């Protein structure tokens, strides 16, 4: 792991210009390396938490570990009072190492393997979601003290990543599932939903919160005193270039209005409202730098210019396949003085023809040894990256002005103020 010193004058997150300058500095010190690298601005993560608290003060963020399980990110979440959304035994084990309050963990996978439920029970982690009767019976058998949360389906047809085709109980199943909780003597504590990542319809939050209120009413009729509302994720991690995607502020305003409309009054005085943001917290904190390793010009034969770089869809760019991402490069360093632009495609380093990052891209002419920079690469990138074909994963350089609050492998970051210092 690499740690960067405080080389910029700004007191907040790094500007785009500062990020480029730092990346150039790192690149110039390792020109012989063929390994890509990340610049990670931990201040950006801190600022996202602050932004969340300003806009959604009633909603406690439970960071979605699946998005990016970087220990430095998790530590910041702990220090700022965030909870965690975990989906597996391994993710649960990772957050338990921080000795946090078990009430700040939700096992938000509606369909869990038996061994994972047993692990949660052994570690006194009670909150977990369900969306079917079979799951309830498993929970009753393996974790009878669990606090169960009914995951409901949403209309996420207008979201980029849709989840309700896989998870979530339909309205026609709600009453039966609530009655099953009563029959099994399981503690039904709340409702959860997820409108899908890349939500383009703000009304789906208000609609789903209204649905949750309906379930609270049904639960009360069955004798349950529910006190938890989990509004899921789907929050953008950086400003979208697509005009049909609402901003975080727009989503927050809609959510606040829906909460006030549906969950005001003395009967909801003790309600706990949580959410499961992932990309919102980390997407813009990570910047990737890649190197052009090969140039293949087929334009004379009616083709394009093909650039091959040292990271691809089996590595950091797995978000293209798994997350519908459309990463776009910018030029960082070039060996050429030419300013010519051509239609090109960009490919990863593996031997698989699937390993394409960009197609039909009109971009500056590149040469072998040039460097590209890719912004907003912190969400669903490192979490699923592999070393397929033996290609190395990117190095990671961290930047933070709050060294005294961070530790890496028991080494104080304020002792690592030179570029390239190993921790």
C-alpha positions in Angstrom: 0.0 0.0 0.0 1.2 3.5 -0.8 0.5 6.7 1.1 0.7 10.2 -0.2 1.7 13.2 1.8 -0.3 16.4 2.1 0.9 18.2 -1.1 -2.1 20.4 -1.9 -3.2 23.6 -0.3 -7.0 23.0 -0.4 -8.7 22.1 2.9 -11.5 20.0 1.4 -11.5 17.2 -1.2 -8.9 17.2 -4.0 -9.9 19.2 -7.1 -9.7 17.5 -10.5 -6.6 19.6 -11.2 -5.0 18.5 -8.0 -5.8 14.8 -8.7 -4.2 15.1 -12.1 -1.1 16.7 -10.7 -0.7 14.1 -8.0 -1.2 11.3 -10.6 1.4 12.8 -12.9 3.8 13.0 -10.0 3.3 9.3 -9.2 3.5 8.3 -12.8 6.8 10.2 -13.4 8.4 8.3 -10.5 7.5 4.9 -12.0 7.7 5.2 -15.7 9.2 1.7 -16.1 6.2 0.1 -14.3 3.4 -1.6 -16.3 1.1 -1.8 -13.2 -1.9 0.5 -13.1 -2.7 2.5 -10.0 -5.4 4.2 -8.0 -5.3 7.6 -6.3 -7.8 7.4 -3.4 -8.9 10.6 -1.8 -10.1 9.6 1.7 -11.2 13.2 2.3 -13.8 12.7 -0.5 -15.3 9.9 1.5 -15.5 12.1 4.6 -17.2 14.8 2.6 -19.8 12.4 1.2 -20.7 11.4 4.7 -21.1 15.0 5.7 -23.2 15.7 2.6 -25.4 12.8 3.4 -25.9 14.1 7.0 -26.8 17.6 5.7 -29.4 16.4 3.2 -30.8 13.3 5.0 -30.4 14.1 8.7 -33.2 11.6 9.7 -31.6 8.7 7.8 -28.6 6.8 9.2 -26.4 5.5 6.4 -25.5 1.8 6.5 -22.6 1.5 4.0 -23.0 -1.3 1.5 -19.8 -3.2 2.0 -20.3 -5.1 -1.4 -19.6 -1.8 -3.2 -16.0 -1.4 -2.0 -14.7 -3.3 1.0 -11.5 -1.2 1.4 -10.5 -1.4 5.1 -9.6 2.4 5.1 -13.1 3.2 3.8 -14.8 1.0 6.4 -12.7 2.6 9.2 -14.0 6.1 8.1 -17.5 4.8 8.2 -17.1 3.5 11.7 -15.5 6.7 12.9 -18.4 8.7 11.5 -21.2 6.6 13.1 -22.3 4.8 10.0 -23.7 1.3 10.1 -23.1 -1.5 7.6 -25.2 -3.4 5.1 -23.6 -6.8 4.7 -24.6 -9.6 2.2 -22.5 -12.6 3.4 -20.6 -14.2 6.2 -17.4 -12.8 4.9 -18.6 -9.2 4.8 -20.1 -9.6 8.3 -16.9 -11.0 9.6 -15.0 -8.0 8.1 -17.1 -5.4 9.8 -17.3 -7.3 13.1 -13.5 -6.7 13.5 -14.3 -3.0 14.2 -16.1 -4.0 17.3 -19.2 -1.9 16.4 -22.6 -2.0 17.9 -24.4 -5.0 16.5 -27.5 -2.8 16.0 -25.5 -1.0 13.3 -25.4 -4.1 11.1 -28.1 -5.3 8.8 -27.8 -8.6 7.0 -29.5 -7.3 3.9 -29.5 -10.4 1.7 -33.1 -11.9 1.5 -31.9 -15.3 0.5 -29.0 -16.5 2.8 -27.1 -19.8 3.0 -27.6 -21.7 6.2 -24.0 -21.3 7.4 -24.3 -17.5 7.0 -27.4 -17.3 9.2 -25.7 -19.5 11.8 -22.7 -17.2 11.8 -24.9 -14.1 12.3 -26.6 -15.9 15.2 -23.3 -16.9 16.8 -22.2 -13.2 16.7 -25.5 -11.8 18.0 -26.3 -9.9 14.7 -30.0 -9.9 14.7 -31.3 -7.6 11.9 -31.8 -9.5 8.6 -34.1 -9.2 5.6 -36.4 -11.8 4.0 -38.9 -11.8 1.1 -40.3 -15.4 1.2 -41.8 -18.0 3.5 -38.9 -20.5 3.1 -36.4 -17.9 4.3 -38.5 -17.2 7.4 -38.6 -20.9 8.3 -34.8 -21.1 7.9 -34.3 -18.1 10.1 -36.7 -19.6 12.7 -34.7 -22.8 12.8 -31.2 -21.3 12.8 -31.6 -17.8 14.4 -34.9 -17.7 16.3 -33.9 -14.4 18.0 -33.5 -12.6 14.7 -35.2 -9.3 14.1 -36.6 -9.8 10.6 -37.2 -7.1 8.0 -39.6 -7.6 5.1 -38.0 -6.7 1.8 -40.7 -5.6 -0.7 -40.5 -5.3 -4.5 -40.5 -1.9 -6.2 -41.1 -0.6 -9.6 -37.5 -0.2 -10.7 -38.1 -0.6 -14.4 -36.6 2.9 -14.9 -33.4 2.2 -13.0 -30.1 1.2 -14.6 -29.5 -1.8 -12.3 -32.8 -3.5 -11.4 -33.2 -5.8 -8.4 -36.9 -6.4 -8.0 -36.7 -9.1 -10.7 -34.7 -11.1 -8.1 -35.7 -9.8 -4.7 -38.7 -8.4 -2.9 -42.1 -9.6 -1.9 -45.1 -8.6 -4.1 -48.0 -6.8 -2.5 -50.1 -10.0 -2.8 -47.7 -11.8 -0.5 -47.4 -9.1 2.3 -50.2 -10.2 4.5 -49.3 -13.9 4.3 -45.6 -13.2 5.2 -46.6 -11.0 8.1 -48.9 -13.8 9.4 -46.1 -16.3 9.0 -43.9 -14.2 11.2 -46.7 -14.3 13.8 -47.1 -18.1 13.5 -43.4 -18.7 13.8 -43.1 -16.2 16.7 -40.4 -14.2 14.8 -39.9 -10.5 15.6 -40.9 -8.5 12.6 -39.3 -5.1 13.1 -39.5 -3.3 9.8 -39.6 -3.0 6.0 -36.9 -2.6 3.4 -36.8 -1.9 -0.3 -34.4 -0.9 -3.0 -35.4 1.2 -6.0 -32.5 0.0 -8.1 -29.1 1.6 -8.7 -29.1 4.5 -11.1 -32.6 5.4 -10.2 -34.1 7.8 -12.8 -37.5 8.2 -11.3 -37.6 10.0 -7.9 -41.2 9.0 -7.4 -40.2 5.4 -6.7 -38.8 6.5 -3.4 -42.0 8.2 -2.3 -44.1 5.3 -3.7 -42.0 2.7 -1.8 -42.1 4.7 1.4 -45.9 4.8 1.1 -45.9 1.0 0.5 -43.8 0.6 3.7 -46.4 2.6 5.6 -49.1 0.2 4.4 -47.0 -2.7 5.7 -46.6 -1.0 9.1 -50.4 -0.8 9.2 -50.8 -4.5 8.3 -48.1 -5.4 10.9 -50.0 -3.4 13.6 -53.1 -5.4 12.8 -51.1 -8.6 13.4 -49.8 -7.3 16.7 -46.4 -6.1 15.6 -44.9 -2.9 16.8 -42.5 -2.2 13.9 -39.9 0.5 14.2 -37.4 0.2 11.3 -37.6 1.6 7.8 -34.8 0.7 5.4 -34.9 2.8 2.2 -32.1 0.9 0.5 -29.6 2.4 -2.0 -29.6 3.8 -5.5 -28.0 7.1 -4.7 -25.6 8.6 -7.4 -21.9 8.8 -6.5 -21.1 11.7 -8.8 -22.9 14.2 -11.0 -24.5 12.4 -13.9 -24.0 13.6 -17.5 -27.4 12.1 -18.3 -30.1 14.7 -17.8 -32.7 12.1 -16.9 -30.9 11.1 -13.7 -31.9 13.1 -10.7 -29.3 14.6 -8.4 -28.7 13.4 -4.9 -30.2 16.6 -3.6 -33.4 15.9 -5.6 -33.6 12.4 -4.3 -33.1 13.6 -0.7 -35.8 16.2 -1.0 -38.3 13.6 -2.3 -37.4 11.2 0.5 -37.7 13.8 3.3 -41.1 14.8 2.0 -42.3 11.1 1.8 -41.0 10.4 5.4 -42.8 13.5 6.7 -46.0 12.5 5.0 -46.0 8.8 6.0 -44.1 8.5 9.2 -44.9 11.6 11.3 -46.9 11.6 14.5 -46.5 10.2 18.0 -46.8 6.5 16.9 -43.6 7.0 14.9 -41.6 8.9 17.5 -39.1 6.1 17.9 -38.9 5.0 14.3 -35.4 4.3 13.0 -34.8 5.1 9.4 -31.7 3.7 7.6 -30.4 3.5 4.1 -27.8 1.4 2.2 -25.6 3.8 0.2 -22.6 2.3 -1.6 -21.5 4.2 -4.7 -22.6 7.5 -3.2 -19.9 7.2 -0.6 -17.0 6.0 -2.7 -17.4 6.4 -6.4 -15.8 9.8 -6.8 -13.0 9.0 -4.2 -11.1 6.7 -6.6 -9.2 7.7 -9.7 -7.5 5.1 -11.9 -4.4 5.6 -14.0 -3.6 3.2 -16.8 -0.8 2.9 -19.3 -1.0 2.3 -23.1 1.0 -0.8 -23.8 0.3 -1.4 -27.5 -1.0 0.6 -30.4 -2.5 -1.2 -33.4 -3.6 1.1 -36.3 -6.1 -0.5 -38.7 -7.6 2.7 -40.0 -5.8 2.3 -43.4 -7.9 -0.8 -43.9 -11.2 0.8 -42.9 -10.8 0.0 -39.2 -10.0 2.1 -36.2 -7.0 2.7 -34.0 -6.8 0.1 -31.2 -5.2 1.0 -27.9 -4.3 -1.8 -25.4 -3.9 -0.7 -21.8 -2.8 -2.5 -18.6 -6.3 -2.8 -16.9 -9.5 -4.2 -18.3 -12.9 -5.8 -17.7 -11.4 -8.6 -15.7 -9.8 -6.0 -13.4 -11.1 -2.5 -12.5 -13.4 -2.2 -15.6 -15.6 -5.2 -14.5 -18.1 -2.4 -13.7 -18.8 -2.3 -17.5 -20.3 -5.8 -17.3 -21.6 -5.9 -13.8 -22.7 -2.3 -13.2 -23.6 -1.0 -16.6 -20.8 1.6 -16.3 -19.6 3.7 -19.2 -16.1 4.9 -18.1 -14.5 7.6 -20.2 -10.8 8.3 -20.2 -8.9 11.6 -20.2 -5.3 12.0 -21.3 -2.9 12.3 -18.4 0.6 12.1 -20.0 1.7 11.7 -23.6 5.0 11.2 -25.4 3.6 12.7 -28.5 3.3 16.4 -29.4 0.6 15.7 -31.9 -2.9 17.0 -31.3 -4.6 14.8 -33.8 -7.9 13.0 -33.0 -9.0 9.7 -34.4 -11.8 7.2 -33.9 -10.4 4.5 -31.7 -11.2 1.6 -29.4 -9.6 0.8 -26.0 -8.9 -2.7 -24.9 -7.8 -4.4 -21.7 -4.7 -6.6 -21.3 -6.2 -10.1 -21.3 -6.4 -12.5 -24.2 -10.2 -12.4 -24.2 -12.0 -10.7 -27.0 -14.6 -9.6 -24.5 -12.0 -7.4 -22.8 -13.1 -4.1 -24.5 -13.4 -0.9 -22.5 -14.5 1.7 -25.2 -15.6 1.4 -28.8 -16.0 4.1 -31.4 -14.3 6.7 -29.2 -13.1 9.9 -30.8 -9.9 10.6 -28.9 -6.5 12.1 -29.0 -3.9 10.0 -30.9 -1.9 8.0 -28.4 1.5 6.2 -28.4 2.9 3.4 -26.4 3.8 4.6 -22.9 1.1 7.2 -22.8 -1.1 7.4 -19.6 -4.9 7.7 -19.3 -6.8 8.8 -16.2 -10.2 7.6 -15.3 -12.3 9.5 -12.7 -15.1 8.2 -10.5 -13.8 4.6 -10.3 -14.5 3.7 -6.7 -17.8 1.8 -6.9 -18.1 -1.8 -8.0 -14.6 -1.9 -9.4 -12.0 -3.2 -7.0 -14.6 -5.3 -5.2 -14.9 -7.7 -8.2 -11.5 -7.3 -9.8 -9.4 -10.4 -10.5 -5.9 -11.2 -11.8 -7.2 -13.2 -14.8 -4.4 -14.1 -17.2 -2.0 -13.2 -14.5 -2.5 -9.4 -14.9 -1.7 -7.5 -11.7 -4.3 -5.5 -9.8 -3.7 -1.8 -9.5 -1.5 -0.3 -6.8 -3.3 1.9 -4.4 -2.1 5.3 -3.2 -4.1 7.0 -0.4 -4.4 10.7 0.2 -5.8 12.3 3.3 -5.2 15.4 5.4 -6.5 13.7 8.5 -3.5 11.4 9.1 -3.9 11.3 12.8 -7.3 9.6 12.5 -6.3 6.8 10.2 -4.2 3.7 10.6 -3.1 1.1 8.1 -1.6 -2.1 9.4 -1.0 -0.4 12.7 1.2 2.2 11.1 0.2 5.9 11.6 -0.3 7.5 8.3 1.3 10.8 9.5 4.6 8.9 9.3 4.0 8.2 5.6 4.3 11.6 3.9 6.4 10.8 0.9 5.1 9.5 -2.4 5.8 5.8 -2.7 6.4 5.0 1.0 5.3 1.4 1.7 3.0 0.7 4.7 
